[in-house]
């Protein structure tokens, strides 16, 4: 039970960092937006590539520690 406050602090810090980076999602150069009338179609191509690279790096760094 003594580790519970530490876990809450780590989760809160992660949510803060994720929230900061969420404001940039969909606003990168290379993301495609089509607007015609009341219809908007959005293709976040570059955002998906960046998220994929970041997650690959995170999993490759921390992946070997949990085997």
Secondary structure, DSSP 8 states (H G I E B T S, - for coil): -TTHHHHHHHHHHHHHHHHHHHTTTT-STT-EEEEETTEEEEE-HHHHHHHHHHHHHHHHHHGGGG-
